[in-house]
Amino acid sequence: MTYSGDGFLHKYFLGNSAKRLHKWLHYFDIYERHFSRFRGKAPVMIEIGVFGGGSLAMWKEYFGKEAKIIGIDIDPECKVHESDGVEIFIGSQDDPALIQQIFNKYPWVDIVLDDGSHMMHHMVSSFELMYDRVQPNGIYMVEDTHTCYWPEYGGGLELPNTFIEYAKHKMDELNAVHSREILPVSTFTKSTDCIACYDSVVVFERRPQGMRQAIITNPMS
């Protein structure tokens, strides 16, 4: 994989001397590939999981001074990482009231990045609470999905409650129009352009979908 941008995020990470920032190195290629189109366009981004605050600061630098970066964390001490254009909401990522509060204030959200508890029920609940509310051409990214295979996070190979298995079902739902009416064409089907799966990361790219057409062309007789 090559960078789709200029490698800013990777360079920022390696040169970081401010807030704590913990990421797998191969994530930066993925971020650049999917997020670069939002740079300099004042996006609104929600990141689930704040901890040391380094990630929020990185996104602010990457997207530009007009960007709005929103953090969610259960630890009240994370409020210390607020700054100009960075706001932190305290609570659980699966709390409908908290999510409603955020979207009441920020009804147009371009990106959601789930780097929260990495527990199975939290990952699924957050997706179901927020995916349909991301703007029609936005992105929902879930990282650290390797925990889907770890029992201490509620994971395990092919266990039906893991986010990886949930994403597999979403791939079927994405292709529902071809299932010969076994699967209904859902809101997800109509609003999702692609699902990209990487090592430990699943990305959902939203885009309104139209009717599928298969056209045959032939030479003139």
HUNOR-V182967 format. One line per field, one symbol per residue. burial: b if it has 16 or more other C-alpha atoms within 10 Angstrom, else e. A space follows every 10 residues. Layout:
burial=???
//
This chain:
burial=eeeebebebb eebeeeeeee beeeeebbbb bbbbbbebbe ebbbbbbbbb bbbbbbbbbb ebbbeebbbb bbbbeeebbe bbeebbbbbb ebbbeeebbe ebeeeeebbb bbbbbbbbbb bbbbebbeeb beebbbebbb bbbbbbbbbe eebbbbeeee ebbbeebeeb eebbebbeee eeeebeebbb bbbebeeeeb bbbbbbbeee eeeeeeeeee e
//
